[in-house]
């Protein structure tokens, strides 16, 4: 018990760590880079302390060890932030600019998970992080293309407005598609299969203009019924990437 209590204190030190960092996320953009870097060292130090405690408490070799609890906790904390980010509706170009800036902070945390994943679940955790990175970009691009026209905009103004939204969305879509390809390539290399691999393939079919088969339909039903690490609803619609939604 003493070891477990010490592990928890090391993992989430008072006033710092994963949850404190996520609570102050919206202020990250305004912080100097060095200051942001200092904030990010807390989970790394906590993970090292926990690993040392585990080594002392468990005799023998370390083969087959479980992933660092800090990574597991962070995956769930980051996913709460992911859901909040993808649920926000964009109403104007100012909201779009704020969302693009916020995306940069969120994506750095998911990339951090890709680099720190360890143990027997490392390949799966990296796959999930890469899939979430793809979804962050593709979902934001889809929401950008759905920004409502300013009141009183005529047909010519709507064309110009759509062109501006497309300029913002195109690089997000390209990055998201690249992340999907990277996630599937790593999954094939590591021999990983399962729900997240099926979801990545489903995205490629839905948004690549390719017909879906029975396996894709089953994967779609599974995602619609999922309760953890759910797919953004904007991405489970056919032919949405690169298109403006109907009003």
GISUL-V998763 format. One record per run of one state. SS is the DSSP state (a for helix, b for strand, c for the rest). FROM is the first residue (numbers start at 1). LEN is the number of residues. Records with the same first field share a line. If there is no record, write none. Layout:
SS: FROM-LEN  FROM-LEN
//
This chain:
c: 1-1  12-5  24-1  31-2  58-11  88-5  117-5  145-10  191-4  207-7  226-7  236-12
a: 2-10  17-7  25-6  33-25  69-19  93-24  122-23  155-36  195-12  214-12  233-3
//
